[in-house]
Amino acid sequence: MKHHYLFKNATVIDGSGGAGYIADVAVSDDRITRIAPVINDDADVTLECRGRVLSPGFIDVHTHDDLIVIKHPEYVEKTSQGVTSIIVGNCGISAACAVMKDDVPDPLNLLGELAEFRYPDLASYRRKVDEVTPSVNVATLIGHTTLRNNFVASLNEPAQSASIDDMRAALRQALQQGALGLSTGLSYGNAVNASTEEICALAELLAEHQGIYTTHMRTEYDGIIDAMHEAFHVGRHARVPVQISHHKCAGAKNWGRTVETLALIEKYQHSQDISCDLYPYRAGSSNLDPQQVTADYDILITWSTPHPDMAGKNLQEIAAAWNTDIHSAARRLIPAGAIYFQMDEADVRRVLAHPSAMIGSDGLPCDPNPHPRLWGTFPRVLGHYSRDEKLFPLATAVHKMTGMSAQRFGMRQRGLIKEGYFADLVLFDPERINDAATFQQPKQRADGIEHVFVNGVLTYSQQQMTGRRAGKFLSKTH
């Protein structure tokens, strides 16, 4: 038999969490067709992989890439770090099902400009993704704030029953058209006044479609335990899995509390399906929010509409230059973006190492000075945390970004190196792999990623996009 690609003598880390093994792997069309100790068949391309790891393509479970993959389908930010599939529509904001009036409310504006929101249902978004053929596969959640924006008269108030009925109808249709589930962003101003009952009424629809409930919880600061209880309550009410987005304990006085939050997850896992994701950095990134401004930790300004020259500067140095306090400075900068150094490194490591945690970048691709997680998340876990810091074995690191993620989000025949599975593959050098992106210079391609295949197509090779793309829209039925 003749194959398209034959990987010889690769260290296969198959995504299951099991230890690596040496094997040959053959790919034909978009599938892994054979795995054996030795394959002597002919192939169009044979790659000698001695000393290299062949793993499943990485799955970024937490992104805000809804519109960027349409605008820039050659999505080097993710492809260059070995990501082959992304999940969009997180934190309550999805481009799918969004109907805008005359402006894009916060935080939907994190996704793109008014003219880019052209997908009033999931079917239209799906068609567009398949039409542009991005360099990554795309699956989507439906955002609660997106639905609120469509149907609720005032985003600052709980939805009335008629509006909830409208939101339910839109969500039901999206689930039928292939959405993975529902996301909320309950800490944001345009969702914080939504009632728990409103969330439950929507989440009720998920079980029939094997959907998932993912949540940027009501708070990640002092009231985090109550916020977790609310998330678990929604999952119990709807009888669906719960995914806590970018799990963290934010704010200096909450540092160390992941001992408490992870214990709570473990307690409720006895009766519920609960997991979480995170990015491997102690800083978060979002719009500049006056309520999050504090002197407890550094805040780096990434952009500002009224003061674009302040991008790249610390809020405290801006305040000093303006001879004012940080709160006044923040008000003058808005609308603006910020990176908040709000977490403790020990907490990041504790969550990363936890068996319930998988990897999501949460990068903001429209940010002119993005958090380095947009370019560096996956290599940082593999290089810095696994190889250098020895937080967990390489097989565990790969599992947290492949097999575990595919199973969690119902991505069939992906996430494992297994005969018959889709050929989403990454070949990397385990000694060299690392993130190159920094807070000062975030737009840097990772080191050590040698080849990336998406659906059997070589999409990235030797630090360059190949110009060949094969990404697809992935639905629950795909």
Residue, then its C-alpha position, 0 to 999 in steps of 0.5 A: m500500500k502507498h501512503h501520503y506520509l510515513f513517519k519513521n522511528a517516531t517517539v509516539i505520545d498518543g494523547s491517551g496519557g500513556a507513556g511514549y513508544i517508538a513506532d512508524v506511523a502512516v497517513s493516507d488522505d486525512r486519516i492515520t492508516r497504520i501504526a506499527p513497529v516497522i512499516n516498509d510501505d511506499a510513501d509520497v513523503t517519508l520523514e525520519c523522526r528519530g529523537r522527535v515526538l509525534s503527538p496528536g495536534f493540540i486542541d485549544v479548548h478556550t479561545h476567542d478566535d471566532l472572527i479572526v479565523i475568518k478574517h485571517p484563515e492562515y492563523v499562524e498564532k495557533t498553527s505555529q504552536g501545534v494547535t490543530s483545533i480550537i473551541v470558540g464562543n467562550c466566556g459568554i461571547s460567540a460570533a455565532c448567533a450574534v445579531m448586532k444593532d449599532d454597536v458591539p457591547d463589551p465584552l463582545n467587542l473582544l472578538g472583532e468589529l461591528a461589520e464582522f458580526r454577520y452570523p445570526d445563526l450557527a449554520s451561517y457561521r459554519r458555512k463561512v468557516d468551511e468556505v474560508t478553510p482555516s489552518v485549524n479546525v473550529a468548533t463553537l459554544i454559544g455565548h449567553t451574553t450573545l443571546r442576551n444581546n439579541f433578546v434582552a431589552s437591558l443587558n444590565e437587568p435579569a432577563q424576563s420570561a419572554s426573553i428567556d423563551d427567545m434565548r432558549a429557541a435560539l440556543r436550541q436551534a444552534l445545538q441542533q446545528g452543531a454547537l458544543g454547548l453553552s458558555t457564560g461570562l458572568s463576571y462581565g457587566n452585561a451578564v453579571n445581573a443575569s439570574t442563576e434561574e436564567i442560566c439554568a433555563l438555558a442549560e436545561l436544553l444541553a442534555e438532549h444534545q450531549g452539550i457542555y456548560t462552560t463558565h467564566m464564573r461570577t467571580e474569580y476573586d474573594g467570592i470564588i467559592d460561592a461562584m463555584h457553587e453556582a456553576f455546580h448548581v447549574g450543572r446539576h439542574a441541567r444534568v450536564p458536565v461543567q467546565i470552569s474556564h481559566h480556573k484561577c484565584a485572582g487578587a493577592k489576598n486569594w493567593g493560595r486558595t486553589v488548595e480550597t477550590l481544587a478540593l471543592i472540585e474533587k468533592y463535587q466530582h463524586s456526584q457530578d462531571i466537573s473539570c477546568d481549563l487554564y493558561p500557563y501564566r500568572a497574568g490574565s488579559s481582558n478589557l481594562d475594568p476600573q473595578q479590577v484596578t488595584a495596587d496589589y499587582d502590576i497592570l500592563i496596558t495593551w491598548s487605549t483608544p484615547h491614549p494609544d501611546m500608553a500601550g506597553k506601559n504599566l498603569q502605575e508608571i502612566a499614573a505617575a507620569w500624569n501625576t494622578d492615582i491609578h484609578s483616575a489614570a484607568r478612567r482616562l485610558i478607557p476604552a483600553g485593554a490590560i494584562y493583570f498580573q493577578m495570580d500566584e505562580a504556586d496556584v498556576r502550578r497547582v491547577l496545571a498539575h491537577p487531573s481535572a485541568m486541560i489547556g486553553s490559551d484564552g488569547l485575544p487575537c485582536d489585541p495589538n499587544p497581546h498576552p504571550r499566551l496567544w502565541g506560546t501557551f502549548p509549547r510553554v506547558l511542554g517545555h517550561y512546565s513539563r521538561d524544565e520544571k518537571l511538573f508532570p511527565l511529557a505524556t501527561a502534558v500532551h494528554k491535557m491538550t489532546g485526548m482529554s480535551a477531545q473527549r471532554f468536548g465530544m470531538r470524535q476521532r481526534g485527540l489520539i494517535k490511533e488507526g482510523y483517526f483524523a491525521d491532526l499531528v504535530l512533530f516536535d523536538p522535545e529538547r527544544i520545544n518552548d514558548a518564545a513569546t514574552f510580555q514585551q515581545p508577544k508575537q513570537r513563534a514557538d521553538g521546536i515545532e517542526h511539522v503540523f498536519v491538519n486533516g492529513v495536510l502539512t500546514y506548518s513546517q520549519q517555522q513557516m506556514t506552507g500555504r496549504r490549509a485543511g481546517k473544518f468546522l467541527s460539530k457534535t455530529h462531525 
